[in-house]
Amino acid sequence: MARPDIKEDRKKFLQALGRETHGNGALRKALGWAESRYWKVHASLLEDERIVKGRGRGGSVSRG
């Protein structure tokens, strides 16, 4: 199966995030993604100010 492109991954990330704040580890696990894939999408969304960083042991994220 071909790997989804970044645009699809960004959409899936935001859908999984919803309107809540989630820990990075829990969100990555819920998506079932490798760390490299998760952090690539995370960085892309942060750059576009679609998400914001929060606090927590592993960090957290919410919509921007």
C-alpha positions as CSV (number, residue, x, y, z in Angstrom):
1,M,0.0,0.0,0.0
2,A,1.4,3.4,-0.9
3,R,2.1,5.8,1.9
4,P,-0.3,8.8,2.0
5,D,1.1,12.2,1.1
6,I,1.7,15.0,3.6
7,K,-1.6,16.6,2.7
8,E,-3.6,13.5,3.7
9,D,-1.5,13.1,6.8
10,R,-2.2,16.6,7.9
11,K,-5.9,16.0,7.5
12,K,-5.8,12.8,9.5
13,F,-3.8,14.5,12.2
14,L,-6.3,17.4,12.6
15,Q,-9.2,15.0,12.5
16,A,-7.7,12.8,15.3
17,L,-6.9,16.0,17.3
18,G,-10.4,17.4,17.1
19,R,-11.0,20.4,19.3
20,E,-9.2,18.9,22.3
21,T,-5.7,19.1,23.7
22,H,-3.8,15.8,23.3
23,G,-0.4,14.5,24.5
24,N,1.9,13.9,21.5
25,G,2.6,10.3,22.6
26,A,-1.1,9.5,22.9
27,L,-2.0,11.2,19.6
28,R,0.8,9.4,17.7
29,K,-0.3,6.1,19.2
30,A,-3.9,6.7,18.2
31,L,-2.8,7.5,14.7
32,G,-0.6,4.4,14.6
33,W,2.3,6.3,13.0
34,A,6.0,6.0,13.4
35,E,7.7,8.8,15.3
36,S,9.3,10.3,12.1
37,R,6.0,10.5,10.3
38,Y,4.2,12.0,13.3
39,W,6.9,14.7,13.9
40,K,7.1,15.6,10.2
41,V,3.3,16.3,10.1
42,H,3.5,18.0,13.5
43,A,6.2,20.4,12.3
44,S,4.3,21.1,9.1
45,L,1.1,22.0,11.0
46,L,3.1,24.1,13.6
47,E,4.8,26.1,10.8
48,D,1.4,26.9,9.3
49,E,0.0,27.8,12.8
50,R,-2.7,25.2,12.5
51,I,-1.6,23.7,15.8
52,V,0.1,25.1,18.9
53,K,2.4,23.4,21.4
54,G,1.2,22.8,25.0
55,R,2.7,21.5,28.2
56,G,3.1,18.0,29.6
57,R,5.8,15.4,30.0
58,G,5.9,14.5,26.3
59,G,4.4,17.8,25.2
60,S,0.9,18.3,24.1
61,V,-0.8,19.9,21.1
62,S,-4.0,21.6,20.3
63,R,-5.5,23.5,17.4
64,G,-4.0,26.9,16.7
